[in-house]
Amino acid sequence: DQQVKQNSPSLSVQEGRISILNCDYTNSMFDYFLWYKKYPAEGPTFLISISSIKDKNEDGRFTVFLNKSAKHLSLHIVPSQPGDSAVYFCAASEGTDKLIFGTGTRLQVFP
Amino acid sequence: NAGVTQTPKFRVLKTGQSMTLLCAQDMNHEYMYWYRQDPGMGLRLIHYSVGEGTTAKGEVPDGYNVSRLKKQNFLLGLESAAPSQTSVYFCASSYSGIEAFFGQGTRLTVV
């Protein structure tokens, strides 16, 4: 049973515009959420995180929003750049034992 | 800075053969993880460890064993490889149990 879901396998956005990646979860005990970025033939790298006590966290062009009542989080990238083209994974943790990942969304930013 | 190093990077096994994947981290992290990545399935947690001498099952532990005899090393073993274990395997480590740092991955093919 998938506890963390990314329902859009791919997203295509024009350079300079906003990219919005979505993630849903089922476990209400998750208390930390993260986004990872992955390029081909490389391991995932940490991008941004948010605690369940917050509803927004911003880091430069990246903002993560958390809606606990809807069990939904999203990653906004503004403005999108070609170098942002990668697979983005949403992840969640309950306590500090383990990270559960979603299936990923492939973002393509075109000129 | 080595970070998280996985050995080997590529391997082809015959069905029924055994092998061990080695993960080494030089960041003095307590937490270590093994994930597998398959198309359309995202990253799935196989086993993890919250400290030297400890291991625990993740989402898909069947067919795998692990050991954490030294804090810096986390070994993943396949006793009798099956074609269903063809995957890309990622090791990760974490100081907090939340943000994790990943290795470059091991591409394993079982024929």
Interface residues (C-beta under 8 A of the other chain):
Chain A: Q6 P9 Y32 L34 A41 E42 G43 P44 T45 F46 S49 F89 A91 S93 G95 T96 D97 K98 L99 I100 F101 G102 T103 G104
Chain B: V4 Y31 Y33 Y35 G40 M41 G42 L43 R44 L45 Y48 V50 A56 G58 E59 F90 A92 S94 S96 G97 I98 E99 A100 F101 F102 G103 Q104 G105
